[in-house]
């Protein structure tokens, strides 16, 4: 392990650990700070804490498997950029969307009902899940079309991720309808009204999936390709410095499409409705 990689690994995981620890304490012990909704979390078992531990642990195990492969394919530095970058970028994007709606900066959006550890108002398993899905989909795009360029792989990977979410999101928000356990409830709750929906889920969710994974994959591939030119230290700084820019693009794009296009032309349109409650 190079000296820079060693310090980078320690620093980034220390920062993430502190942020997750503080966010988790605030969510559970000081919920008024983030105005956490007074919503009884659903359970899959008789023990809520056991359920939360298993959810986070399961996501972490999947991430470790993905990271192990990535490490042998891309090396430690590139693998850490993808893992921590996708965790931070997608976590902040979701938190930004949730809290902006909650505090009245934009229209009401959604909130999560289930989580053990938290990254701001986003469950740990969600941030880790973004990493697993994003890397897997971009990897598949590269395997299927090895001779294509970065933009093509990023675009196809994003489309594959959206296709995955088209079938999982309706189930996850309607577990009480789809599960064999009658006590189950949704893992998150959508608050968006009078909007375009697909399978009962706001279209903006799927648009957000595409946008986030496409932008992040472009950033990661672009910075990784310039390692020899910039050096790892400079490339790392530029990589994380670009994340706020991508967040701004997401905020403008998501809000603009919803308010200027959907609200004016596709209000209350339901594509492929499903009989979930």
HUCORMO-V996138 format. One record per pair of residues at least 24 apart in sequence whose ideal C-beta (glycine too) atoms are under 6 Angstrom apart, sorted by the first residue. I is the first residue (numbers start at 1). J is the second residue. If there is no record, write none. Layout:
BEGIN
{{I;J} {I;J}}
END
This chain:
BEGIN
{{4;232} {4;233} {5;76} {5;77} {12;84} {20;117} {20;119} {23;118} {23;119} {23;120} {24;117} {24;118} {27;118} {34;121} {35;102} {37;111} {39;113} {41;113} {41;114} {42;184} {42;185} {52;116} {53;116} {55;125} {56;116} {56;117} {56;124} {56;125} {59;125} {59;128} {59;129} {62;132} {63;128} {63;131} {63;132} {66;132} {66;135} {77;232} {78;224} {81;239} {82;135} {82;220} {83;131} {86;130} {86;131} {86;134} {86;216} {87;127} {87;131} {89;216} {89;243} {90;130} {90;212} {91;119} {91;122} {91;127} {92;247} {93;212} {93;247} {93;250} {94;122} {95;120} {95;121} {95;122} {106;255} {108;191} {109;191} {110;188} {110;190} {110;191} {111;189} {112;188} {114;187} {133;161} {134;213} {137;161} {138;217} {150;221} {154;214} {154;217} {154;218} {155;214} {157;217} {158;210} {158;213} {158;214} {161;209} {161;213} {162;206} {162;209} {162;210} {165;209} {169;201} {170;199} {170;200} {170;201} {170;274} {174;276} {177;276} {177;277} {194;267} {194;268} {195;262} {196;262} {196;266} {196;269} {197;270} {198;271} {199;272} {199;274} {200;274} {200;276} {204;254} {204;258} {208;254} {211;250} {211;253} {215;246}}
END
